[in-house]
């Protein structure tokens, strides 16, 4: 089997993954994913796509991720893995879609407007 590569995005985080048949190693930016994502909820986000289709020892994944925060990066990786699994086997798409893993979350930070403190916050109004 050849290498399948896809990308996933969340907020400003971009993840590029290279998925191939293997023994279940997940490497993120040169480190093991458990070292890169120290907390259990983030680790489970990374492996959620693989666990959903019950293929947790079948693939080696090499991931390059940058931008955003640690949570956005984990969610970008989750989307990229789901897209790669569908590319390999289109039969798993309904199961991944049911878990909400095939949808790109397009919410971004709203830009700061001129004449305001933040995107929506205004300076204090003084009547007199």
N, C-alpha and C positions, 0 to 999 in steps of 0.2 A: 504494500500500500504506500502511496506517495504521501507527501506532506500537504495538508490542507491548511491554508491560511485565510483568516478573516479578521475583521476589526469590529470593535464595539465602542460606543461612546456614551458618556453620561456626564452632564454638566460640561466641564472643560476637560475631563479625563478622556484619554484615548488609549485603547488597548489593542495591540496587534498580537495575534496568537498564531502559533504554528503547531498543529495537531497531527500526530501520527500514531500508528499502532505501537504499543509498548506495555510497560508494566505499571503505569499509574503515577509517574513522576510529574510534578507540576513545578516549574521553575519560573519565578517572577523576577525580572531584572537581575538575573544571575544568582538569586537566592531561592531557597525552598520557600514555597508559599506560606508555610507555617511560621517561618522566620520573618517574612515580609509583612504578613498580616498577623499580628500577635494575638488578637482576640478571637474567640470561638465564633461569634456571629459573623465576622468578616470572612473567616475560613469557610464557614458553611455557605456563604453567598458565592464564593468562588467555585465550590464544588456542587452547587445546587443543580445546575444543568445536567451534570454527569449522573448525579444521584437520582434525578427524576426518571431517567431512562435505564437506571440500574446497570451502568457500564463502568463502575468505579475503579476497575483495575486494568482496563483495556487500552488506555491511551496515555501517551507521553505528551505533555503540553509545555511549550516554551513560550513565555509571554514577555512582551515589551510594553510597559505602560508608563505614561507620563501625563502631567497636568492634573489639576484638581486636587481633591483631598483623598484620604485613604478609603473612605466609604464610596465615593464616586468611582474610584479606580476599581474597587471590588465589583461594583455593579456593571462597569464597562466590561470587565473580564467575563462576568456571568453571561452577558449578551453575546459577546464574541464566541464563547464556547458553544452556546446554543446554536448560533448560526453555522458554526463549523460542523456540528453534529447533524444538522439538517442537510447540509451539503453532502455529507457522507451517506446518510440514510434518510430520504424524505418521509419514510414511514413514521418517524418519531416526532414529526412536527405537531400533530394534534395534541400529544401528551405535553410537549413543551409549551404550546400555546395555552393549554388549560391552566398551567401554572403561572402564566403571564410572563414567560421568559423570552418570548419572541418579539416583544414590543419595545421599541426604543423610547425611553422616558425623555421627552424633549424639553422638560422644564429647565430653564436657565435663570441665572440671576438677572433681575431687571436692571437696566443701566441707570446711572445717576443722571438726573436732569439738572440743567443749569438753573441757578437761583434757588436751589433747595439743598438741604443738608445731605439727604440720601435720595433714593429713588422716589420715595413718596413723602418722606418727612419734610415738613416746612419749618422755616424759622418762626420763632414765637411772635404772635401777632399782638401788637400793642394798640389799643383803641385810642388812647390819649398820649 
